[in-house]
Amino acid sequence: MFNPGCQAKIQVAAANTFTKGKLNWIDLGDAQNGVVEYKPSGLRSRLLFVKIYEASRNARFHFYGFDYEATVIDRR
């Protein structure tokens, strides 16, 4: 959730490693409406990375929080 009207861009990446070069970033678009929703299909990983960036001067973003829902799969 962001302040409406901001010009922030959001990307996510899922991986099983912290290796920066192996992350495949998925662009979710901007947060101009104040809320960004992403429903991945078939995404499996141990780590989820979120990147929020912007370079505007007139509508800086304010990050208020996030909510996520995940299903844990037992791999025994």
Beta strands, then each sheet from edge to edge (+ up, - down):
strand 1: 9-15
strand 2: 26-30
strand 3: 47-53
sheet 1: 2+ 1- 3+
end
